[in-house]
Amino acid sequence: SPTISRGLSPTSHLDGDDAAAPMETGPQLSNPPCSPPSHPPAVEDDFKFILCEGCQQASPNLKLLTCLHTLCLNCLSENKPIRQCPVCQTPIPQASGIPDMDNVLFTNLQARLSIYKKIAGSGDPSCSRCQGEAAAVWCPECEEFLCAKCFEDHQWFFKKRSHEARKVEDLRTESPRQFLEDTRKSCNLFCANPGHTGQDHISSIYCTKCEKVLCCSCALLDSQHVPFCDIRSETQRRQQELSTMAQELKQKRSRFQATQAVLRDEAARLEEAQREMRELIQQRVEQLVQLLRREEEELLGLVEARQERGRRELAGELQRVEGTLRRMEAGERLVEKMSLYATEQEVMDMQPFVRDSLQELQRLQPPATGGREQPRDLSECRARLQAL
């Protein structure tokens, strides 16, 4: 019998064999509707992380890169140069520049937030079935808005399943975060055997040896599938693995931040040395007559040539370190959001890919900064100035 949802009263109906079955009627509409929440739903501010990191727009086609940044197909198609993340410049291994991994977590969160916006909006959502009456409840299992009549038919049709529908007026009082947490549901995982489909092969068994989801028949009849564990334990283990890796990455990120600070200081010192020498050259040369202006230009060119190589090297290292830090931040953010909002299916789909990317980040080491050559004292320039 279906679960009795909050705010809905049970009654009895007869099925085709005249047997009594517990049922749910439509919601009690005699109660005065709840007023919209006094605070505006700050969906855009709190959930910007589900948008494309390139155009900052919602998109049904979000791709997860190996650097753990998320971009839509439009941004990836317009990306120049291709095969490189526009955020952190990490190479994209696919020749087309389009990653294979979909960010199903962010895509599904966008869909659920669109439902919340319909509920929290000023107008009442209409029934998804009859399209005529205002919706009284929302069924998270069917992902449909239902009026009182259609809800009664819905409960009769699904009388042997647990579909816990909720009143629209109750959902309006929830924050976006609470709505997403309450509507996070466990997905039905089917047996990995291609011939085993349908409701009879929904499984909660996971073979740790072959790393596949199995139905009861495969688990019992095939002795190679051992040892077993349940899907919930496996998803929790994967979440814990990602959380541990993210915590270790967070500690390692401080070393990269220290390297970034050192590189910035070196770049600043290099610029300062160049600035001081330029001022000295200009001050001395300005004391000379017009015949020596050409010498001034030659000296300035010499300074620029001596410093250009060091500046390019520092700029390149700083860019790589900053790109790595962006990847680490993206990884920590993705693991955090997966732990908060990801369903079991989303964890099963995304965890190996995210784990590999985090392991790659863990293997990275910040570049050495101790033995770097200091800016030259420009002795040749000083000698020429003395000669002048």
C-alpha positions in Angstrom: 0.0 0.0 0.0 1.3 3.5 -0.7 2.7 5.7 2.0 0.3 8.2 3.5 1.9 11.5 2.8 1.8 14.5 5.1 -1.4 16.5 5.0 -3.4 13.8 3.0 -6.1 11.6 4.5 -6.3 7.9 3.8 -9.5 6.2 2.6 -10.5 2.9 1.1 -11.3 1.9 -2.5 -12.0 -1.5 -4.2 -9.8 -2.9 -6.8 -10.9 -5.1 -9.7 -11.4 -8.1 -7.4 -13.5 -6.1 -4.9 -10.8 -6.4 -2.4 -10.2 -3.4 -0.1 -6.9 -1.6 -0.5 -5.7 1.4 1.5 -5.8 4.5 -0.7 -5.1 8.2 -0.5 -7.7 10.8 -1.5 -6.9 14.2 -2.9 -5.5 16.8 -0.6 -7.8 18.6 1.8 -8.4 21.8 0.0 -10.7 23.2 2.7 -7.7 24.6 4.6 -6.8 28.2 3.7 -3.7 28.2 1.4 -0.4 29.1 2.9 0.9 32.5 2.0 4.2 32.5 0.1 7.3 32.7 2.2 8.2 36.2 3.5 11.8 35.8 2.2 12.4 35.7 -1.6 13.9 32.4 -2.8 17.6 33.2 -3.4 18.0 30.4 -5.8 20.3 32.3 -8.1 22.7 33.4 -5.3 22.9 30.1 -3.4 23.1 27.7 -6.4 25.4 29.5 -8.9 27.6 26.5 -8.7 25.3 24.5 -11.0 25.7 27.0 -13.9 28.2 26.8 -16.7 31.5 28.3 -15.4 32.0 29.9 -18.8 28.8 31.8 -19.6 27.2 31.5 -16.1 24.0 30.2 -17.7 21.8 27.2 -17.0 22.1 24.5 -19.6 20.9 20.9 -20.0 24.2 20.0 -21.7 26.8 20.4 -19.0 30.1 18.6 -19.4 32.6 17.7 -16.6 36.2 18.2 -17.6 39.2 16.3 -16.2 40.2 19.5 -14.3 36.7 19.2 -12.6 35.4 22.5 -14.1 31.9 22.3 -15.6 31.1 24.0 -19.0 28.2 23.8 -21.4 28.5 22.6 -25.0 28.2 26.1 -26.4 31.2 27.4 -24.4 33.2 24.3 -25.3 32.3 24.7 -29.0 33.3 28.3 -29.0 36.5 27.7 -26.9 39.7 28.9 -28.6 42.1 27.3 -28.5 40.2 24.0 -28.5 41.3 21.0 -26.3 42.1 23.4 -23.4 39.9 24.4 -20.5 39.1 28.1 -20.8 39.2 28.5 -17.0 42.5 26.9 -16.0 44.1 26.0 -19.4 44.2 22.3 -18.5 44.4 20.1 -21.7 41.2 18.4 -22.8 42.1 14.9 -24.0 39.3 14.5 -26.5 40.3 15.5 -30.0 37.0 17.4 -30.5 37.5 19.4 -27.3 34.2 18.0 -25.9 34.5 15.8 -22.8 32.6 12.5 -22.6 31.5 12.9 -19.0 28.2 14.6 -18.3 27.8 16.5 -15.1 24.5 14.7 -14.2 24.5 16.1 -10.7 24.3 19.7 -11.8 21.9 18.9 -14.6 19.5 17.1 -12.3 19.8 19.9 -9.7 18.8 22.4 -12.4 15.7 20.4 -13.2 14.7 20.1 -9.5 15.3 23.8 -9.0 13.1 24.6 -11.9 10.3 22.7 -10.2 11.0 24.7 -7.0 10.7 27.9 -8.9 7.3 26.9 -10.2 6.2 26.1 -6.7 7.6 29.3 -5.1 6.5 31.6 -7.9 3.6 34.0 -7.7 1.2 31.8 -9.8 -0.1 28.4 -9.0 1.3 25.5 -11.2 -1.3 23.7 -13.2 -1.9 19.9 -13.1 0.5 18.0 -15.3 -2.2 15.6 -16.4 -5.4 17.4 -17.0 -3.8 20.8 -17.6 -6.9 22.4 -16.4 -7.0 22.6 -12.6 -4.5 24.2 -10.3 -2.1 21.6 -8.8 -2.7 20.7 -5.2 0.2 18.2 -4.7 3.5 17.3 -6.3 4.7 13.7 -6.6 8.5 13.5 -6.5 8.5 9.9 -7.8 6.5 10.7 -10.9 7.8 14.4 -10.9 4.3 15.6 -11.7 2.0 18.3 -10.3 -1.5 16.8 -9.7 -4.9 18.3 -8.9 -7.1 16.6 -6.3 -8.9 14.4 -8.9 -5.8 13.4 -10.8 -4.1 12.7 -7.5 -6.8 10.3 -6.5 -6.5 8.5 -9.8 -2.7 8.5 -9.4 -2.9 6.9 -6.0 -5.3 4.2 -7.3 -3.0 3.3 -10.2 0.1 3.2 -8.0 -1.6 1.6 -5.0 1.2 -1.0 -4.6 4.0 1.5 -4.6 5.1 4.1 -2.1 4.6 7.5 -3.8 4.7 10.1 -1.1 3.1 13.2 -2.6 3.3 16.6 -0.8 1.0 19.6 -0.8 2.2 22.5 -3.0 1.3 24.9 -0.3 3.6 23.1 2.2 6.4 23.1 -0.3 6.2 26.8 -0.8 7.3 27.3 2.8 10.6 25.5 2.2 13.9 27.1 1.2 15.5 25.9 -2.0 18.2 24.0 -0.1 15.6 22.2 2.0 13.5 21.4 -1.1 16.5 19.8 -2.8 17.5 17.8 0.3 13.9 16.6 0.8 13.5 15.5 -2.8 16.8 13.7 -3.1 15.7 10.2 -3.6 17.3 6.8 -4.1 17.3 5.8 -7.8 16.5 2.3 -8.9 19.7 0.6 -10.2 19.3 -2.3 -12.6 21.4 -5.4 -13.0 24.5 -4.9 -15.2 23.5 -8.0 -17.2 22.2 -6.6 -20.6 19.5 -9.3 -20.7 18.2 -8.4 -17.2 15.9 -5.4 -17.5 12.6 -4.3 -16.0 11.3 -4.1 -12.4 12.2 -7.7 -11.7 15.9 -7.0 -12.0 16.1 -3.9 -9.8 19.0 -4.5 -7.5 20.7 -3.3 -4.4 23.6 -5.8 -4.6 27.1 -4.7 -5.6 29.9 -7.1 -6.5 33.2 -5.6 -5.3 35.2 -8.0 -7.5 33.8 -7.0 -10.9 32.5 -3.6 -9.8 29.0 -4.1 -11.1 25.4 -3.9 -9.9 23.8 -7.4 -9.8 20.2 -8.7 -9.4 19.5 -11.5 -7.0 19.6 -14.1 -9.7 23.1 -13.2 -10.9 24.3 -12.9 -7.4 23.0 -16.3 -6.4 23.7 -18.3 -9.6 27.1 -17.0 -10.5 29.8 -18.0 -7.9 32.3 -15.6 -9.5 30.5 -12.6 -8.1 32.0 -12.5 -4.6 32.2 -10.7 -2.2 29.0 -8.7 -2.2 27.9 -5.5 -0.5 24.8 -3.4 -0.8 24.6 -0.4 -3.1 24.1 2.0 -0.2 27.3 0.8 1.5 29.2 1.2 -1.8 27.9 4.7 -2.5 28.8 5.7 1.1 32.2 4.2 0.6 32.7 6.1 -2.6 31.5 9.4 -1.0 33.9 8.8 1.9 36.7 8.1 -0.5 36.1 11.4 -2.4 35.7 13.3 0.9 39.0 11.9 2.2 40.8 12.8 -1.1 39.2 16.3 -1.0 40.5 16.8 2.6 44.0 15.7 1.6 43.8 18.0 -1.4 42.8 20.9 0.8 45.9 20.4 2.9 48.0 20.2 -0.2 46.5 23.3 -1.7 48.2 25.4 1.0 51.6 24.5 -0.4 50.5 25.6 -3.9 49.2 28.9 -2.4 52.5 29.4 -0.7 54.3 28.8 -4.0 51.9 31.2 -5.7 52.8 33.9 -3.1 56.5 33.4 -3.6 56.1 33.6 -7.4 54.1 36.8 -7.1 56.8 38.3 -4.9 59.5 37.3 -7.3 57.6 38.8 -10.2 57.1 42.0 -8.1 60.8 42.2 -7.3 61.7 41.6 -11.0 59.4 44.4 -12.0 60.8 46.7 -9.3 64.4 46.0 -10.3 63.5 46.8 -13.9 61.6 49.9 -12.9 64.6 51.2 -10.8 67.1 50.6 -13.6 64.8 52.3 -16.1 64.6 55.3 -13.9 68.3 55.4 -13.4 69.0 55.1 -17.1 66.5 57.8 -18.0 67.9 60.1 -15.3 71.5 59.7 -16.5 70.8 59.9 -20.1 68.5 63.0 -19.8 71.6 64.8 -18.5 73.4 64.2 -21.8 72.9 66.1 -25.0 70.7 65.1 -27.8 73.5 63.2 -29.4 73.3 60.6 -26.6 69.5 59.8 -27.0 70.3 56.9 -29.2 72.4 55.4 -26.4 69.5 55.7 -24.0 67.3 53.6 -26.4 70.0 51.0 -26.6 70.4 50.7 -22.9 66.6 50.4 -22.4 66.5 47.7 -25.0 69.3 45.9 -23.2 67.4 46.0 -19.9 64.2 44.7 -21.5 66.1 41.8 -23.3 67.8 40.7 -20.0 64.6 40.7 -18.1 62.2 39.3 -20.7 63.2 35.7 -20.2 62.9 35.7 -16.5 59.5 37.4 -16.7 58.2 34.8 -19.2 59.3 31.9 -17.0 57.7 33.4 -13.9 54.5 34.2 -15.8 54.3 30.6 -17.1 54.9 29.0 -13.7 52.4 31.4 -12.1 49.8 30.5 -14.7 50.3 26.8 -14.2 50.1 27.1 -10.4 47.0 29.3 -10.6 45.4 26.8 -13.0 46.1 23.9 -10.6 44.6 25.9 -7.7 41.5 26.4 -9.7 41.3 22.7 -10.4 41.7 21.9 -6.7 39.0 24.4 -5.8 36.7 22.9 -8.4 37.4 19.4 -7.0 36.6 20.4 -3.4 33.5 22.2 -4.5 32.2 19.2 -6.6 32.9 16.7 -3.8 31.1 18.9 -1.3 28.0 19.3 -3.6 28.0 15.5 -4.4 28.0 14.8 -0.7 25.0 17.2 -0.2 22.9 16.5 -3.2 24.1 13.5 -5.3 21.8 10.5 -5.6 23.2 7.0 -5.6 23.0 6.8 -9.4 24.9 10.1 -9.7 27.6 8.9 -7.3 27.9 5.6 -9.2 28.2 7.4 -12.6 30.5 10.2 -11.6 32.7 8.9 -8.7 35.3 6.9 -10.7 35.8 9.9 -13.0 36.1 12.4 -10.2 38.4 10.0 -8.2 40.8 9.7 -11.2 40.9 13.5 -11.5 41.5 14.0 -7.8 44.3 11.4 -7.9 45.9 13.2 -10.8 45.8 16.4 -8.7 47.4 14.6 -5.7 50.3 13.6 -7.9 51.1 17.2 -8.8 53.9 19.0 -6.9 54.4 22.7 -6.7 57.5 23.9 -8.6 60.7 24.6 -6.6 61.3 28.2 -5.7 64.3 28.2 -3.5 67.2 28.1 -6.0 65.7 30.5 -8.5 68.1 32.9 -10.1 67.7 36.4 -8.8 67.4 39.4 -11.2 70.7 40.4 -12.7 72.5 43.4 -11.3 72.7 44.8 -14.8 76.4 45.5 -14.4 76.9 45.9 -18.1 74.4 48.7 -18.2 76.1 50.4 -15.2 79.5 50.1 -16.9 78.2 51.8 -20.0 76.6 54.5 -18.0 79.9 55.1 -16.2 81.6 55.3 -19.5 79.2 58.0 -20.7 
